[in-house]
Structures are given as C-alpha cells and as structure tokens.
C-alpha cells in the first residue's frame, strides 16, 4: 500500500478484513439461494449479526430502495423523492415508515404536516412501535424547543425542504460538494450522518455520482482501520486506505487466496469498503481481542437472528444489475 503514510503497516486483522468480506458475501448468496442454516462454518458469523458486504443489499437499504425510492405508485418528482428519503433516513426505521404510510398513504412533501406526523409517531411509540433504528446515532441539535426527538427531526425535514435542499444538491458538480450541502444543515454537521444520507440520495435518480469519488469514514470504520494498520487515521488517511482497498480489491483477495466478491458483477465501492472496516472492528473484538484498546468495546452486541428468507433484491436501475 505504497500510497499510504509510512506508519500504515497491515496487521493480521487486515487479512481478516478480506476473509470476512469473502465469507459474509457467501452467507448472503446462500441465503438468497434458499439454502438452510448453517450458512458458514465461521463460529463468529454464525453467532453474531453483521451487515452485508454490499451496503445496498442490507435489509433497511432494500426496503428503502424498493418501498421509498422506486415504489411504483410514488411520485418521481425530485423534491418528493428527496423528501421521502430524508423522512425515512432521519428515523431509519421500517416500522416508522409503515406507520406513516398506513395513516397517510405514501408521505409527500406537498401534503406534509409536521404536527400531524409527530402526533402519529407519538401514538405509535406509546403503543410500542420502534420508530428508531439503532444502526447509527444521530444528534438532535435542531429545534430544541420541541420536547421530543421525533418532533425535532420532522422540523428538520421541513426546514431542509423549505430551503431548497433538492435544488442545492442538483446544482452540485461533485459528490464532495453534495456532501457539503448536507453537512451545512443542523444535525448533519457530523461527518458520518451526511455521508450515509448522501449515499442513499445517490441511489435515486435525483443525483448521480460515482460512489468512489468521495468517502467519509464513520467512527466504527476508523476503529477498524486502526486495528488493521495499528494507527488511528485522520479522515484524509482513512479515505486513502479505503480507496486503496477499492482500487486493488482483486489483488488483495488473490493475495489471501480468496475469490473476489461482487454484487452480481458490481465490485466493492468506497461505501462498501468503509462499512467493511466497521464490521471488521466488530469481528475483531472476538477474533482478535488483543487489538482491543483499554476501555474499548470487547463484545459484539447483536446476536444473529435471521428474519426469514430473503426477497429477490432490487438495486438502483442505473447500476444495470
């Protein structure tokens, strides 16, 4: 990896990064084929929940692509698409979306009423509906005069849409510029949240950039890179590491005598390699506990609990897969 600073020398965790990618993708492919458990001989993968190798194949991403972006009866108007994406992503919860859809039909910016939506979500939450997804934590530093987090998020959606976030995104010339549009808004000032939301917006037809043009690593990915190279990276260094993995993935797989993985022919992109570093951080807690820092997390929280057979996946049509 001669494009990286001198301190970045691979540890044995870096080999596990590629072995995890190969085995986790095999699990996905076996599940998709309808094979019964066990799908792997890896005891860690058998016991614990990990995201898919390709981000777009994950359960929530698949719901988003199928039911939020490309729902046949939903408006294809760019503003409406952006509204639906932001509304879904701020909660990142299938059950919250289904609650709103059951009450109001497909949510639309044209008919959006933050007060009415907030009341609906309050009632759902009181009835035990999980209106949040714990996949990643988002701050609630907007409209703090409102008493609940979901009211603040709905107010943020309204503010973003009212200040022409759609037009700003469509006017950008680069993926990085589109990221900065999102980052300029309250709550999105963190690096990780706007990167995730931007990735989802880029699955739609509203914007169309290569996922390899720009990447920001989340906290888990930064921890994974540290375990893989023994150095805690800056964001610039993390981007170099991730891009190196993207550019040379075939060589790395072959170096470790592994078959390169693809998503029906689509290679790993930067967001996938970023996510893999996050999952490797989790995997290494059990596989390589000696790389855990004092005070760092040493266990994997979520146990594997498959939710039935996988649907035939749907991916953005512009990908051609």
NUBA-311684 format. One record per residue (C-alpha): x, z, y; residue in three letters. Coordinates in steps of 0.5 Angstrom, whole numbers, padded with zeros to 4 digits, always signed. Example, Ala and Ser with C-alpha at 12.3 -4.5 7.8 and 13.67 -1.06 7.14 Angstrom:
% residues 2
+0025+0016-0009ALA+0027+0014-0002SER
***
This chain:
% residues 321
+0000+0000+0000UNK+0005-0002+0005UNK+0000-0003+0011UNK-0001+0005+0011UNK+0004+0010+0014UNK+0009+0013+0010UNK+0006+0020+0008UNK+0001+0016+0004UNK+0003+0016-0003UNK-0002+0016-0008UNK-0003+0022-0013UNK-0006+0022-0019UNK-0013+0022-0016UNK-0013+0015-0014UNK-0013+0013-0021UNK-0019+0017-0022UNK-0022+0013-0016UNK-0022+0007-0019UNK-0023+0009-0026UNK-0029+0013-0023UNK-0032+0006-0020UNK-0031+0002-0026UNK-0035+0008-0031UNK-0040+0009-0026UNK-0042+0002-0025UNK-0042+0001-0033UNK-0047+0007-0032UNK-0051+0003-0027UNK-0051-0003-0031UNK-0053+0001-0038UNK-0059+0004-0034UNK-0061-0003-0031UNK-0061-0006-0038UNK-0065+0000-0041UNK-0060+0003-0046UNK-0062+0010-0048UNK-0057+0016-0046UNK-0052+0018-0046UNK-0049+0012-0042UNK-0042+0015-0042UNK-0037+0019-0045UNK-0034+0022-0039UNK-0037+0029-0039UNK-0037+0030-0031UNK-0041+0023-0030UNK-0046+0026-0036UNK-0047+0033-0033UNK-0047+0031-0025UNK-0051+0027-0020UNK-0046+0021-0017UNK-0049+0016-0012UNK-0048+0009-0015UNK-0041+0005-0014UNK-0045+0000-0009UNK-0049+0003-0004UNK-0055-0002-0003UNK-0056+0000-0011UNK-0058+0007-0010UNK-0065+0010-0010UNK-0066+0011-0003UNK-0063+0005-0001UNK-0067+0001-0006UNK-0073+0004-0003UNK-0071+0002+0004UNK-0070-0005+0002UNK-0076-0006-0002UNK-0081-0002+0002UNK-0079-0001+0009UNK-0075-0008+0011UNK-0078-0013+0006UNK-0085-0010+0005UNK-0089-0017+0005UNK-0094-0014+0009UNK-0090-0011+0014UNK-0088-0015+0021UNK-0082-0018+0021UNK-0081-0018+0029UNK-0074-0015+0030UNK-0077-0009+0034UNK-0082-0007+0029UNK-0076-0008+0024UNK-0071-0003+0028UNK-0077+0002+0029UNK-0078+0002+0021UNK-0071+0003+0020UNK-0070+0009+0025UNK-0076+0012+0023UNK-0074+0012+0016UNK-0067+0014+0016UNK-0068+0020+0021UNK-0071+0023+0015UNK-0068+0019+0010UNK-0074+0021+0005UNK-0078+0017+0001UNK-0084+0023+0001UNK-0084+0023+0008UNK-0085+0015+0009UNK-0090+0015+0004UNK-0094+0021+0007UNK-0094+0017+0014UNK-0096+0010+0010UNK-0102+0014+0007UNK-0104+0016+0013UNK-0103+0011+0018UNK-0101+0004+0014UNK-0094+0001+0015UNK-0092+0005+0021UNK-0091+0001+0027UNK-0088+0002+0034UNK-0094-0002+0037UNK-0098+0004+0035UNK-0093+0010+0034UNK-0096+0016+0037UNK-0090+0022+0036UNK-0095+0027+0037UNK-0100+0025+0031UNK-0094+0023+0027UNK-0091+0030+0028UNK-0097+0034+0026UNK-0098+0029+0020UNK-0091+0031+0018UNK-0092+0039+0019UNK-0098+0039+0015UNK-0094+0035+0009UNK-0088+0040+0010UNK-0093+0046+0010UNK-0096+0043+0003UNK-0089+0043+0000UNK-0087+0036+0001UNK-0080+0035+0002UNK-0079+0031+0009UNK-0072+0031+0009UNK-0066+0028+0004UNK-0060+0033+0004UNK-0056+0027+0003UNK-0053+0028+0009UNK-0054+0033+0015UNK-0056+0030+0022UNK-0056+0035+0028UNK-0062+0036+0032UNK-0059+0036+0039UNK-0064+0032+0043UNK-0071+0034+0046UNK-0069+0041+0044UNK-0075+0044+0048UNK-0079+0042+0042UNK-0080+0047+0036UNK-0079+0043+0030UNK-0073+0038+0028UNK-0078+0033+0026UNK-0081+0033+0033UNK-0074+0032+0036UNK-0073+0026+0031UNK-0079+0023+0033UNK-0078+0024+0040UNK-0071+0021+0039UNK-0074+0015+0036UNK-0079+0014+0041UNK-0073+0014+0046UNK-0069+0009+0043UNK-0074+0004+0042UNK-0076+0005+0049UNK-0069+0004+0052UNK-0069-0003+0048UNK-0064-0001+0042UNK-0066-0007+0039UNK-0064-0012+0045UNK-0058-0008+0045UNK-0056-0009+0038UNK-0058-0016+0038UNK-0053-0017+0044UNK-0047-0015+0041UNK-0042-0019+0039UNK-0038-0015+0033UNK-0040-0010+0028UNK-0036-0004+0032UNK-0040-0006+0038UNK-0046-0005+0035UNK-0044+0002+0032UNK-0042+0004+0039UNK-0049+0002+0041UNK-0052+0007+0036UNK-0047+0012+0038UNK-0049+0012+0045UNK-0055+0016+0043UNK-0056+0023+0042UNK-0055+0026+0035UNK-0052+0019+0034UNK-0045+0022+0037UNK-0043+0024+0031UNK-0039+0018+0027UNK-0042+0019+0020UNK-0049+0018+0022UNK-0049+0012+0026UNK-0045+0008+0021UNK-0050+0010+0016UNK-0056+0008+0020UNK-0052+0001+0022UNK-0051+0000+0015UNK-0058+0000+0014UNK-0060-0004+0020UNK-0055-0009+0018UNK-0058-0010+0011UNK-0064-0013+0015UNK-0065-0020+0019UNK-0064-0016+0026UNK-0056-0016+0026UNK-0052-0020+0021UNK-0044-0018+0021UNK-0039-0017+0015UNK-0039-0010+0012UNK-0032-0011+0012UNK-0031-0012+0020UNK-0031-0004+0021UNK-0032+0002+0018UNK-0032+0010+0020UNK-0031+0015+0014UNK-0035+0021+0013UNK-0033+0028+0012UNK-0033+0027+0004UNK-0029+0021+0005UNK-0024+0024+0009UNK-0023+0029+0004UNK-0023+0024-0002UNK-0017+0020+0002UNK-0013+0027+0003UNK-0014+0028-0005UNK-0012+0021-0007UNK-0006+0021-0002UNK-0004+0028+0000UNK-0005+0027+0007UNK-0011+0029+0011UNK-0012+0022+0015UNK-0015+0020+0022UNK-0020+0016+0023UNK-0016+0010+0024UNK-0012+0012+0018UNK-0018+0012+0014UNK-0020+0005+0016UNK-0013+0002+0014UNK-0014+0006+0007UNK-0021+0003+0006UNK-0019-0004+0008UNK-0013-0004+0003UNK-0018-0002-0002UNK-0023-0008+0000UNK-0017-0013+0000UNK-0014-0011-0006UNK-0019-0008-0011UNK-0018-0013-0016UNK-0010-0012-0016UNK-0012-0004-0017UNK-0017-0005-0022UNK-0012-0009-0026UNK-0006-0004-0025UNK-0010+0001-0028UNK-0012-0004-0034UNK-0019-0004-0032UNK-0024-0009-0031UNK-0026-0011-0023UNK-0033-0009-0022UNK-0038-0013-0018UNK-0045-0013-0016UNK-0048-0019-0019UNK-0042-0022-0017UNK-0041-0019-0010UNK-0035-0015-0009UNK-0034-0008-0006UNK-0034-0008+0001UNK-0032-0003+0006UNK-0038+0002+0006UNK-0038+0002-0002UNK-0030+0004-0002UNK-0032+0009+0004UNK-0037+0012-0001UNK-0033+0012-0007UNK-0028+0016-0003UNK-0033+0021-0002UNK-0036+0021-0009UNK-0028+0022-0012UNK-0028+0028-0007UNK-0034+0031-0011UNK-0031+0028-0018UNK-0024+0031-0017UNK-0027+0038-0016UNK-0028+0038-0023UNK-0023+0033-0026UNK-0017+0035-0021UNK-0018+0042-0019UNK-0011+0043-0017UNK-0012+0039-0011UNK-0018+0043-0008UNK-0016+0047-0002UNK-0016+0054-0001UNK-0024+0055+0002UNK-0026+0048+0000UNK-0031+0047-0005UNK-0030+0047-0012UNK-0036+0045-0016UNK-0041+0039-0016UNK-0048+0042-0013UNK-0053+0037-0016UNK-0054+0036-0024UNK-0055+0029-0027UNK-0063+0029-0027UNK-0065+0021-0028UNK-0072+0019-0026UNK-0074+0014-0031UNK-0072+0007-0032UNK-0069+0003-0026UNK-0073-0002-0023UNK-0070-0009-0022UNK-0066-0008-0016UNK-0067-0012-0009UNK-0062-0014-0005UNK-0062-0017+0002UNK-0063-0024+0001UNK-0058-0026+0006UNK-0053-0024+0001UNK-0055-0029-0004UNK-0055-0025-0010UNK
***
